[in-house]
Each structure stands twice: as structure tokens, then as C-alpha cells.
Amino acid sequence: MELLLGSKSPRRKELLEAVGLKYTLVDINTNERFPMTLPANEVAEYLALKKSKAFKKKLINQILITADTVVVIDEQIINKPANEDEAKRMLSLLSGRMHAVYTGVCIRNEESILSFTDKTNVYFKDLTSKEIDHYVERFKPMDKAGGYGIQEWIGYIGVSKIEGDFFNVMGLPINRVYHELKSFRKDPLIDWIER
């Protein structure tokens, strides 16, 4: 069986590679719109399923993984910033507060489909405007939900604690993904691991 990853996220690729799973990257083009009536904690899984369904090729002896991550504060979704000013505003909003990160995952083959949401609470210390400016100008986090990457400088100096899976904040709860993949395989999952 071949593992397919339908994601442009370098973090998701990095996490699959970190556990040694061999995969093939596939391009899935779909918009990321969702019903405005959908509760914020359901959006990531909705989008992961939407991406999976947008992949129209038959999954012959293949398993497809799609995912989406959203940052939520005060029941509002904070998407990827459009520019540096927006990234700075986002980090100012998150400063000194707790927010939730939801990653929705869909794992599908020709016979089965499984989707789930993983949640992690992230607590930021108070950030100074100089710290926010330094991070945004140096790390350019415009490709990241919430305007930050926990695995980068801002995570080292700004995050005081998390409740939940650290890797979920990076974009993929890799522990759960690894174990859920087992139910899709007839042969041992370890056979996928790069040697």
C-alpha cells in the first residue's frame, strides 16, 4: 500500500518524515471555504474532509491523508495572515492569553474513511511589540495559521505551556495519525518505515 499526503504544509511533510513514513505528495486544489454557521471547533475537520473528497482519483492500494489546522480565540478563527502587519496584530491578540489549536485529519482508502479533530491549548506569555516585530520580520510566518510557528523562535520564548499534543500545533497530531493508520493496513505499518 502506498501512502499519499495531500498537503502543501512543510511541517506535515517534516512530521511524517520524522517518524520515517514513506509517502508520495499529491496536489489537491480546493478552496478553504466553510459554512459560517459551523462551530469553530469543527472547521478543521470539515476542511480536511473537503480536501480528501476533492481528490477524485481512485485510491487503488493507496491511503490518502489530508489535514487542516485552525487557531481559535474567543470563538473566532484566526487564519493565515495576509501580510506582516496582520501577523503582528494576530500575535498581539494572542499575547498573554490562551488559544486553542484544532487540527482536523482525514485518512481514506477506497473502502474506508476516518476523520477526527485533535485540540491543543496554547498559552502565550505577554509579548513585547519588539519581540513580535522581530519574529514576524525575521521568520515571515504568513503561511501559518495564527501567524506563528510553535517550533520557531516565538515558541521558544513566548509559549509558557501547552495542554495537548505539541505536534498538533505544528499541523499534524503525528502520534494519533501513526496509530490510526494501523487500522487501514493488512500488513504491519512498520513496513512503511524508511530503513
N, C-alpha and C positions, 0 to 999 in steps of 0.2 A: 504494500500500500504506500502511496505517495502522499506526503503532507504538503498542503498548499496554504500559503499565507496571503490573504487578501488585505494588505495594509501597506501604506506608504510610510508608516512611522519607523524611523531608525531605531527607536527604543524597543519596539516589539521585535524587530529583527534581532537586535542585540540580546534580548532576553531568551528567545528561542535558541540562539547560538550559544548562550552561556550555559544552558543545560545540555548542549550537544545535539539538539534535534536537527536533522537534515530536513530542509524544506525547499519548496520552489515558490518564488514570489509571483503572484498573479495580479494583474491590473484590473481593478473593478471601478468603474465610473458610475457614480450615483450622487445625487445631491444629498445634503445632510439636513433637509427639512423634516420637521416632525410636527404633529398636531399640537397646537398651542394649549390645548386642554390636558395634554399628557402631564402627569406629575413629574417633577424634575428628576426624581429618583428612578424613573422608568425610561428616561430618554436614551441613555447609553445602550441599554439592551435593545430597545426599539431600532436604533440606528445600526447596531451590529447585525440584527436580523435583516434589516433592509439591505445592507451591503451584501449579505450572503445570498439573498434572493435575487439580487442584481447580477449575480454570476450565473449565466444561463447555460454554460457548457455542462454536459453530463459528467458526473463525478465517478468515472469508471476506475475502481480500485484506488480512489483518492479520498482524502479527508480535507475539507476546507475550514480554515479558522478565519473569522472576521471579528473585529472589535472596535469599540469606540469608548472614549473617555470624556467625561464632563466634570467640571468643577462647579459646585453649588454652594452659595452662601445666601442666607436669608431667603431660601426657596427660589432663588434666581440662578439661572445658569450663566456662568462666565465662560464664553467661548475663547477661541484663539484671538489674540489682539491683532488689529489691522495694522498697527504701527507702534513705534516706540512710546509715543505719548499715551496710547491706550494701555500698553503693557504697564507703564508706570502707574496709571490710575488703578488698574486691577490690583497691583501689588500694594498700593496704598489702602485699598479696600480690605485686602486680606491681612494687612499688618495688625498684629496684636489680637488676632481673632482665630477662632476655629472655623474651618470649612470642610465640606465633605467632597471626596473624590469618588465618583462612581465609574467603574469600567464594566461595560456590557460585553459579553463574549458569546459568539455563536460558533458551534462546532457541528459540521454537517457532512454526511456522506450521502450516497444515493438512497439509502434505506432509512436513515435516522437523522434527527436534528435535535440538538441540545442547546439551550441558551440559558444564561444566568447573569446576574449582576453581583459584583463584589464592591463593597464600600469600605473606604478608609477615611477616618477623621484626621485632619492635619491641623496642628496648632502652630501658628506663627508668633514669634516674639514681635515686639514693636520694632519696626524697621525705620531707620532714618531716611530722609529724602536722598542723602548722599549714597547710602547703601543701595537703595532702589535704582538710582541713576546709574551707578557703577555696574550693577548687574545687567540692567537692560541694555546699556550701551556696549558692554563687553560681550555678553552672551547672546544677544539678539533672540529672545525667546518667542518670536512671533509665530512659531509653528507648534506652540504648546498651549493646551487648554489652561486657562487661568493665568497665562503669561509667565509661567515659571517651570523649571525642571528641578524636582527634588534632588536629583543626582548631581546637580551643579552647585556652584558657589553659594547661591541663595539658600539652598537646602542645608548646606553645612553650617552656615552662620545664622540662619533665620528660623529654622524649624525646631521648636523646643520639644515636641513629642508627636507621635502618631498613634492612632488606635486602629489596628488592622494591618493589612499586607502592604509593606513598603513598595513592592514591585507593582502593585495595583496602581499606585500613584504615578509610576513611570509609564503605565499604559497597558499592563498585562499582568493579571494575578497568576504568574507562571506556575506556582505550586499547584493551584487548583486545575489549571489548564492541563498540566502534565498528567495529573491523576484522572481527570475526566477523559482524556484521550484513550486511556486503557480500555474503556467500555466500547470503543469503536474498533478495536483491533482483535483479530483472532489469534495473532501471534504476539509474542512479548514485545512491549513498547521499547524495551532496551535495544531491540534490533535496529531501531531508527538512530540510535546514538552514534555520532561520528567516532570512529576509532583512531 
